[in-house]
Amino acid sequence: MLVARLPLSDRNIAALPLVASGQQIVRDEDLAGFFLLVGKRSKTFMVQSDLRNNGSRQTIRIKIGEVGKIAAREARAKARALLGSIADGVDPRSKPKIAETPKQSSSDPTLREAWERYRDGHMRRKHRSEGTIENYRDHVERLLADWLDEPLSYFGEDPGVVTARHEKITKESGPYIANGCMRTLRAIYNHARKTARALPADNPVLAVDWNTEHRRDTALGLGDVKRWFTELAALDNPIRREFHLFLLLSGHRPDAIKKARVEHLDFRSRVLHVPKPKGGETKAFDIPLSRSMIRCLLRVIRIGRALYPEQAEDWLFPADSESGHLAEHKEKREELSKWGNDLRQSFRTVAQAAGVPELDVHLLMNHSIPGVNAGYITRNKLLRDHLRTQQEAISRKIFDAARPDRKGDEHSPRIWPALRSREVVSGLLVPAA
């Protein structure tokens, strides 16, 4: 955002052009805290100052009026009065507290009220996962904490404060988090306006100039698989080893696999049920298991019973954690170069190399199916034979890529099927001789 300094007179303001994109701040040379906000369609008189009260400090920004509706001289006089109140420790925006009726609250809810209604009335009703709700909560209650008691009209009538916050979060927390926070605010505002029709129709987030986002390119190529297996075999924790291997073989999200329960595993049908994936219970699905995936799960069950017998009664990937299952899946990159969603991307990449059709990959990864034909496909009818065959092809492609080039190659993945529970010694899993 460009910042300039100029005597804010009617003549000087008229000579200022509107900006092509974003916003420009033009500060008054004489009165500190008084400035003009120049946008693509309008110019607005504003004041900003720090309100100090009981040792705390809060930055306050107030809209005075738009150029054309108020003269510069009048705007300056109002600015002096507002800045004087702030300097005296009085918030000019505060109004006498009156008994608020439900109608008043619903006509202009605070951000806190709108967030609670969106969380309970929309997200939980739609069975959104707790992880998704927690992500939204972090945006609202941490990044926008000082706005919680502001009415939504405050943002709707002055989108400039929203663009300024987006820029602030971008600098302090990064472009992706800033964009995510603004998407959360946009959703809450849109939901609130369904009932609070007095709010400005234009969502204030429309004023944001979004940060460029790039799709992450962190997948394993087939040529990287053998080295990754070598790194994996060197990890000390055997349960974590099998967890990372299963992520690569299944292509699913770490959070869903960490919470997999023993009761969700059906060896007879050769599926692992995921009852609450991303998107909630309505997105529940079964993962078809290849032979390599079944061997992986058999090993981790045996290991879990030896290391964590109590937790292993419930969880496929048990741990000595508060939840009883594996809680943190991150590894040091110098020890394991790819983990988590890197392996989900790797699964997708290997599937392409294995010649698995795009539609089958979507079904295996529980993606939404694009196109009008989605409603005519019954996933369960494809699960037992067709999708499991495609899963076998992907697992085979992974292990073929890691197969030794010569006899005795230490990078061989054949150590994995040979692992047995009796080889658990002091918490370490030792490959069979």
C-alpha positions, 0 to 999 in steps of 0.5 A: 500500500502506497503512503504519501504526505500532502496538505489535505485541502479540497484542491489537492484532493481533487488533483489526486487520481484514483488508484488502479488497484489496491489502496493508497494512504495520503497523510495530512502534513499538519494534523498527525493521524488524519489521512485520506484513503484513496481506492479504485472508486472513492476517496475517504477521510479517515483518522487513526490513533492509539487509545491508551487505557489502563496500561493497554494500547489499542489502535483505532481507525475511524471513517469520517466521510467520503470526499464529495459528501464532506469538505476537507475543512469540515473533515479536518475539524471532525478529525481534531475532535476525534483525535482529542477524544482518543488522546483523552482515553475515550473511544469515540466509537463507544456508545451508551450501553442499552438493553439489547433486544434480539432484533438489534443483535441480529441486525448487526451482530458482532464478529464474535456472535457471527462466528459462533452462529456460523460455527454452530449453525453451519459448520457443526450442522454440516458435520465439518471436522474438528480440525476444520473448525479449529482452523477457523477458530484460530483465524477468528480468535487469534488473528482477529481477536481484537475485532471480536466485539466489533459489529460486522457493519464496521468492516462492511462500511470500511473495507479498508480496515480489512485490507490493512489487516490482510497486509499485516497478517501477510507480513507477520504470518505469511501469505497463505495464512493471511489468505486463509484468514480472509476466506474465513472472514468472508464466509462468516460475513456471507453467512451473517448477512442471510439474516442481517439484511441491513449489513452492506451487501458487498462483502468487505473481503472483496477489497482484498488483493489476494496473495499469490498461492502456488501449488506445492510440488513436494512429491516423490518421483519414481527415481526418489523412492529407493532413497526414501525407503532407505531413510525410512528404514533408518528411523528408530520408531517402528510404528512411525515407520509403518505409519509413513509407509501406509501414508505412501501406499494409501495416499490419504491425509495424516490426520485421518490415518492417525485416528484409525481404530482397530475396529475400523479394519476389516481383513475379511473385506480387505478395507479400512473404514474412515468414518470422519475424514475431512468434510465430516461424517457424510464423507465417510469411506472405505480404503481398499487394501492392497497386499502390501498395505495389509502386511503393513497393518499386520506389522504395526498391530504386532508392534503396537501390542508389544510396545503399547499393549493398552493403547493398541487395543483401540488404535492402529497406530498407538503411542504414549500420548494423551489421545493414545494414538500417534499425535505428531507425524512430522520428521526432521527433513534431513532424516526423512525427506518426505512425510505427511501430505508430501506422500499424498502427492507422491501417491497421486504421482505414482498412480499416474505413472502406473496408468491408473485412470484419473477417475479411479485416483479420485475415488481411491483418494476420496476426492470429489468427482468432477463433472455431471457423471459424479452422481451416477457412480456408486463407489462401493460397487467398484470397491471390492474388485476394480478399485482394489486392483488399481490399489494393487497396481499402485503399491506394486509400482512403488515397490518396483521403484524401490527394488534393488538393482542387483542382488544384495543391494542395501536399498532393497524394500524387501526388508519390509514384508519380512519384519515380525513382532519378535524382532522388537528389541528395546523399542527398535525394529530390526530387519530379519536376517 
